Amino acid sequence: MSARKNPREGSTFESFLEEAGILEEVNAGAMKKLLALRLAETMRKQKISKAAMAKRMRTSRAQLDRLLDPENQSVTLLTMSKAASALGKRLFIHLDDAA
């Protein structure tokens, strides 16, 4: 008896996003959300208020709010790096080979 392929089995979610032409956008959004959540978590653990964090970064509270907003993707690498530095962290970005 030969194995039958499941007729309901489809492509991977990643290939679906790629076919839809939105894979990079979705990945970038996910990375930004993760960064925002980790920054907020680190601020909470270190007991740093938003006002104190903005002061450490030498930026406005509004700019910090944009950075911490998981939905706002218009944040620069410089701002992300400043935030990491203000928390005693370093931001690393690397390129991996595509699958």
C-alpha positions, 0 to 999 in steps of 0.5 A: 500500500503506498502512502497518500499525500494529504490533499489539504497539505499546502505550502508553508506560511513563509512561502505563502507570504513570499508568494503574496509579496509581503514576506520582507514587510512581515519579517521587518514588522515582527523584528520591530515588535520584538525590539519594542517589547524587549526594550520595554521589558528591559526598562521595566526590569531596570526600573527606568521611566519613559522620562528618564529613558528619553533623557538618557537617549537625549531625545523627546518622550514622543520619539521614545513612544514611537520607538516603543510602539510595536506597530510603528515601523518608522524608527531609524537604526540610530534611534534603536542603537541609542535606546540599546546603549541607554540601557547598557546594551548593544544592538546587533544586526546581521545578515543570514543566507536566504533559505 
